[in-house]
Amino acid sequence: MACLATVTGWVDVEELGCILPHEHVLTDLRPPDVTGRGEVDLVDVVAVMSPRIEEARAAGVTAIIECTPAGVGRNIAALRALSLATGFPIVASAGTYREAFMPAWVKDMDEAGLMAWLRQELVEGIDGTDVLGGLIKLAVSDEGITPAEERVLRAAGRVGAELGVTVASHTLSGRSAVREADILASVGLPAERFVWVHTQAEPDVAYHREVGQRGCYLEYDGIGNGDDGYYLAALERAFTWGLGERVLLSQDAGWYRPGEPRGGQQAPYDYLPKEFVPELRREGYPESVISLLIEENPKRAFAREPRPREEAAGTWARS
């Protein structure tokens, strides 16, 4: 049975419809030395973000993938509190962000230690909870992949291949995306288990085609933040290349920001279903293709087989 691992348990993907594959509930991009990074009042998070979840539900969204990993304010208690309060499926991310934001203990780990840590996040629970990661979310530096980021990437690829879990990486450069695809393939991760996050940031669409033709997912996830015409053109190119089954669409919305009153200003989760999907219909996309883009592709990209909780192989410890 193919399922999403959500913060409240396994959900059969056949019970779901539209899934948003790249959103945020709570993210803290303040410098790593800021006191209280990621710390919030759970009651306030629920009060602020519940209306956004209800807007998404009313627009037809049935689940969101929350793409905040360790190092940028990941708060599992907040995700679970919001999911329980709304009865809405939310998927949490295992993994870590780019090197500038990595916890020191992640930077200090060797590949074996990183693999043991990631296994624990995926089969035992994240940050001392029983909430399983539904994917491995990583990031690479804008200037290129650092040695520390490559070490994490290799560990993630090995564990993703072992457990059948997808690796999604924040990557602004097409050159880096190709290198990531090479590295992950070299450690055994199937191409269809790699998601190039923020594909839209690379202006050279030849990279889009190259990565997609390998079988990786191209995630165009800034919908609602700019010109919809760009995303319509990107979809037309993808289908022309025969890559419609390798496209993911999302908004990178939400963003309760710790340290700001009421979490600052959040972006709604419902732009894509309320505004962009009707644009697709006006462009002549049939319902079967719309369903492919907002339902079938994200289900296929992020579903994993449920497995009993088990002791993660290997050991790891924060130094």
C-alpha positions as CSV (number, residue, x, y, z in Angstrom):
1,M,0.0,0.0,0.0
2,A,1.4,3.4,-1.1
3,C,1.1,6.0,1.7
4,L,2.3,9.3,2.9
5,A,4.0,9.4,6.3
6,T,2.2,12.3,7.9
7,V,2.8,13.9,11.3
8,T,-0.2,11.9,12.7
9,G,0.4,8.6,11.0
10,W,0.2,6.8,7.6
11,V,-2.3,8.0,5.0
12,D,-3.2,5.9,2.0
13,V,-2.6,8.1,-1.1
14,E,-5.7,6.6,-2.6
15,E,-7.7,8.6,0.0
16,L,-6.1,11.9,-1.1
17,G,-6.6,14.3,-4.0
18,C,-4.6,17.4,-4.6
19,I,-1.3,17.4,-2.8
20,L,1.0,20.5,-2.5
21,P,4.5,19.1,-2.6
22,H,6.5,22.2,-1.4
23,E,5.0,24.4,1.3
24,H,6.0,25.6,4.8
25,V,4.2,26.0,8.0
26,L,7.0,27.3,10.1
27,T,10.5,28.3,9.0
28,D,13.2,30.3,10.7
29,L,15.9,31.7,8.4
30,R,17.5,33.9,11.0
31,P,21.3,33.4,11.5
32,P,22.2,30.2,13.4
33,D,23.4,32.1,16.4
34,V,20.1,33.8,17.1
35,T,18.7,32.8,20.4
36,G,15.4,31.0,20.3
37,R,15.5,29.9,16.6
38,G,12.4,27.9,15.8
39,E,10.9,28.4,19.2
40,V,7.2,29.3,19.1
41,D,4.0,29.4,21.1
42,L,2.1,26.4,19.8
43,V,-1.3,28.0,20.5
44,D,-0.3,31.0,18.4
45,V,0.9,28.9,15.5
46,V,-2.3,26.9,15.5
47,A,-4.4,30.1,15.7
48,V,-2.5,31.8,12.9
49,M,-2.1,28.9,10.5
50,S,-5.4,27.1,10.9
51,P,-7.3,29.6,8.7
52,R,-4.7,29.0,6.0
53,I,-5.2,25.3,6.2
54,E,-8.9,25.7,6.0
55,E,-8.6,27.9,2.9
56,A,-6.5,25.2,1.3
57,R,-9.0,22.5,2.2
58,A,-11.9,24.6,0.9
59,A,-10.0,24.9,-2.4
60,G,-9.6,21.1,-2.7
61,V,-6.1,20.6,-1.2
62,T,-6.0,17.3,0.7
63,A,-2.4,17.3,2.1
64,I,0.8,19.4,2.1
65,I,4.4,18.4,2.1
66,E,6.1,20.7,4.7
67,C,9.7,21.2,3.5
68,T,11.5,22.6,6.5
69,P,14.4,20.4,7.6
70,A,16.8,20.7,10.5
71,G,18.7,23.9,10.8
72,V,16.0,26.3,9.7
73,G,13.5,26.1,12.5
74,R,11.9,22.7,12.0
75,N,9.4,22.3,14.8
76,I,7.6,18.9,14.8
77,A,5.5,19.8,17.8
78,A,4.0,22.8,15.9
79,L,3.3,20.7,12.8
80,R,1.6,18.0,14.8
81,A,-0.4,20.5,16.9
82,L,-1.7,22.1,13.6
83,S,-2.5,18.8,12.0
84,L,-4.4,17.6,15.0
85,A,-6.3,20.9,15.4
86,T,-7.4,20.9,11.8
87,G,-7.6,17.2,11.0
88,F,-5.4,17.9,7.9
89,P,-2.5,15.7,6.7
90,I,0.9,17.4,6.9
91,V,4.1,15.6,5.9
92,A,7.3,16.5,7.8
93,S,10.8,16.5,6.3
94,A,13.8,14.6,7.5
95,G,17.2,16.0,6.6
96,T,19.0,19.3,6.9
97,Y,19.5,22.6,5.0
98,R,22.6,23.9,3.2
99,E,25.9,24.1,5.0
100,A,25.6,27.7,6.3
101,F,22.5,26.5,8.3
102,M,23.6,23.0,9.2
103,P,23.7,22.2,13.0
104,A,27.3,21.8,14.0
105,W,26.7,18.1,14.9
106,V,25.5,17.4,11.4
107,K,28.7,19.0,9.9
108,D,30.8,16.9,12.3
109,M,29.2,13.5,11.3
110,D,30.8,11.1,8.8
111,E,28.7,9.5,6.2
112,A,27.9,6.4,8.3
113,G,26.7,8.7,11.1
114,L,24.6,10.7,8.8
115,M,23.0,7.6,7.4
116,A,22.1,6.3,10.9
117,W,20.6,9.7,11.8
118,L,18.5,9.9,8.6
119,R,17.3,6.3,9.1
120,Q,16.2,7.2,12.6
121,E,14.3,10.3,11.3
122,L,12.5,8.0,8.8
123,V,11.8,4.9,10.8
124,E,11.8,5.9,14.4
125,G,11.0,9.6,14.6
126,I,12.3,13.2,14.3
127,D,13.9,15.1,17.1
128,G,12.9,12.7,19.9
129,T,9.3,12.3,18.7
130,D,7.5,9.4,17.1
131,V,6.8,11.5,13.9
132,L,8.4,10.0,10.9
133,G,9.9,12.0,8.1
134,G,8.0,11.6,4.9
135,L,10.9,12.6,2.7
136,I,14.5,13.7,3.0
137,K,14.8,17.4,2.3
138,L,18.2,18.9,1.7
139,A,19.7,22.0,0.2
140,V,22.9,23.0,-1.6
141,S,24.7,26.3,-1.6
142,D,23.9,28.7,-4.4
143,E,27.6,28.9,-5.4
144,G,27.9,25.1,-5.7
145,I,27.9,21.9,-3.6
146,T,30.2,22.0,-0.7
147,P,32.0,18.9,0.6
148,A,29.8,18.8,3.7
149,E,26.7,19.1,1.5
150,E,28.0,16.3,-0.8
151,R,28.5,14.1,2.3
152,V,25.0,14.6,3.4
153,L,23.7,14.1,-0.2
154,R,25.5,10.7,-0.5
155,A,24.1,9.6,2.9
156,A,20.6,10.7,1.9
157,G,20.9,8.9,-1.4
158,R,21.9,5.6,0.2
159,V,19.2,5.8,2.9
160,G,16.6,6.9,0.3
161,A,17.4,3.9,-1.9
162,E,17.4,1.5,1.1
163,L,14.0,2.7,2.4
164,G,12.3,3.8,-0.8
165,V,12.2,7.5,0.3
166,T,12.4,10.5,-1.9
167,V,15.3,13.0,-1.7
168,A,14.2,16.6,-2.5
169,S,16.9,19.3,-2.7
170,H,16.7,23.1,-2.7
171,T,18.9,23.8,-5.8
172,L,19.0,27.1,-7.7
173,S,21.6,26.1,-10.3
174,G,21.0,23.6,-13.1
175,R,24.7,22.7,-13.0
176,S,24.3,21.7,-9.4
177,A,21.1,19.8,-10.1
178,V,22.9,17.7,-12.7
179,R,25.7,17.0,-10.3
180,E,23.3,16.0,-7.6
181,A,21.6,13.6,-10.0
182,D,25.0,12.1,-10.8
183,I,25.9,11.7,-7.1
184,L,22.6,10.2,-6.1
185,A,22.7,7.8,-9.0
186,S,26.2,6.7,-8.0
187,V,25.0,5.6,-4.6
188,G,22.0,3.8,-5.9
189,L,19.0,6.2,-5.6
190,P,16.6,5.7,-8.5
191,A,16.2,8.8,-10.6
192,E,12.5,9.0,-9.9
193,R,13.3,9.4,-6.2
194,F,15.1,12.8,-6.7
195,V,13.1,16.1,-6.8
196,W,14.9,19.2,-8.1
197,V,13.3,21.8,-5.8
198,H,13.1,25.4,-7.3
199,T,13.7,24.3,-10.9
200,Q,12.1,27.6,-12.0
201,A,15.2,29.4,-10.6
202,E,17.4,28.1,-13.4
203,P,17.0,30.2,-16.5
204,D,18.7,27.8,-18.9
205,V,15.9,25.3,-19.6
206,A,18.3,22.9,-21.2
207,Y,19.1,21.8,-17.6
208,H,15.4,21.3,-17.0
209,R,15.2,19.0,-19.9
210,E,18.4,17.1,-19.0
211,V,17.4,16.4,-15.4
212,G,13.8,15.5,-16.4
213,Q,14.9,13.1,-19.1
214,R,16.9,11.2,-16.5
215,G,13.7,10.5,-14.8
216,C,14.0,13.0,-11.9
217,Y,11.2,15.3,-10.9
218,L,11.2,19.0,-11.9
219,E,9.5,21.0,-9.1
220,Y,8.2,24.4,-10.2
221,D,7.2,25.7,-6.8
222,G,6.9,29.5,-6.8
223,I,3.4,29.6,-8.2
224,G,1.6,32.7,-6.9
225,N,4.9,34.6,-6.3
226,G,5.3,35.9,-9.8
227,D,4.3,35.7,-13.4
228,D,1.9,32.8,-14.0
229,G,2.9,33.0,-17.7
230,Y,6.3,31.6,-16.8
231,Y,4.8,28.5,-15.3
232,L,2.4,28.0,-18.2
233,A,5.4,28.2,-20.6
234,A,7.4,25.7,-18.4
235,L,4.5,23.3,-18.5
236,E,4.2,23.6,-22.3
237,R,7.9,22.8,-22.6
238,A,7.7,19.8,-20.3
239,F,4.8,18.3,-22.2
240,T,6.6,19.0,-25.5
241,W,9.6,17.1,-24.1
242,G,7.4,14.2,-23.0
243,L,8.0,15.0,-19.3
244,G,4.5,15.7,-18.0
245,E,4.8,12.8,-15.6
246,R,7.9,14.4,-14.1
247,V,6.5,17.8,-13.2
248,L,5.5,18.9,-9.6
249,L,3.7,22.2,-9.0
250,S,3.6,24.1,-5.7
251,Q,3.7,27.5,-4.1
252,D,6.4,27.7,-1.4
253,A,3.7,29.4,0.7
254,G,2.8,29.6,4.4
255,W,5.8,30.8,6.4
256,Y,5.0,31.4,10.0
257,R,8.3,33.2,11.1
258,P,9.4,32.8,14.7
259,G,10.6,36.0,16.2
260,E,8.0,38.1,14.4
261,P,4.6,39.1,16.0
262,R,2.0,36.5,15.0
263,G,4.6,34.9,12.8
264,G,4.8,37.8,10.4
265,Q,2.8,37.8,7.2
266,Q,1.9,34.4,5.7
267,A,1.2,33.5,2.1
268,P,-2.0,31.5,1.4
269,Y,-1.9,27.9,0.3
270,D,-4.9,28.2,-2.0
271,Y,-3.5,30.2,-5.0
272,L,-2.6,27.2,-7.1
273,P,-6.0,25.4,-6.9
274,K,-8.1,28.6,-6.9
275,E,-6.2,30.7,-9.5
276,F,-3.6,28.7,-11.4
277,V,-5.7,25.5,-12.1
278,P,-8.5,27.6,-13.7
279,E,-5.7,29.1,-15.9
280,L,-4.8,25.6,-17.0
281,R,-8.4,25.0,-18.0
282,R,-8.5,28.2,-20.0
283,E,-5.3,27.1,-21.7
284,G,-7.1,23.9,-22.8
285,Y,-5.6,21.4,-20.4
286,P,-8.0,18.5,-19.9
287,E,-9.0,17.4,-16.4
288,S,-7.0,14.2,-16.8
289,V,-3.8,16.3,-17.2
290,I,-4.7,18.6,-14.4
291,S,-5.2,15.5,-12.2
292,L,-1.8,14.2,-13.3
293,L,-0.1,17.4,-12.2
294,I,-1.7,18.1,-8.9
295,E,-2.7,14.6,-7.7
296,E,-1.0,11.7,-9.5
297,N,2.5,13.1,-9.8
298,P,2.9,14.1,-6.1
299,K,1.4,10.9,-5.0
300,R,3.9,8.9,-7.1
301,A,6.8,11.2,-6.0
302,F,6.4,11.0,-2.3
303,A,4.5,7.8,-1.5
304,R,6.4,5.1,0.5
305,E,5.5,1.7,1.8
306,P,4.5,1.6,5.5
307,R,6.8,-0.5,7.6
308,P,6.9,-1.4,11.3
309,R,8.9,0.9,13.5
310,E,12.3,-0.5,13.9
311,E,15.6,0.3,15.5
312,A,17.6,2.4,13.0
313,A,20.7,0.5,11.9
314,G,23.9,2.0,13.2
315,T,24.3,4.6,16.0
316,W,24.6,8.4,16.0
317,A,25.0,11.0,18.7
318,R,25.0,14.8,18.8
319,S,28.4,16.1,19.8
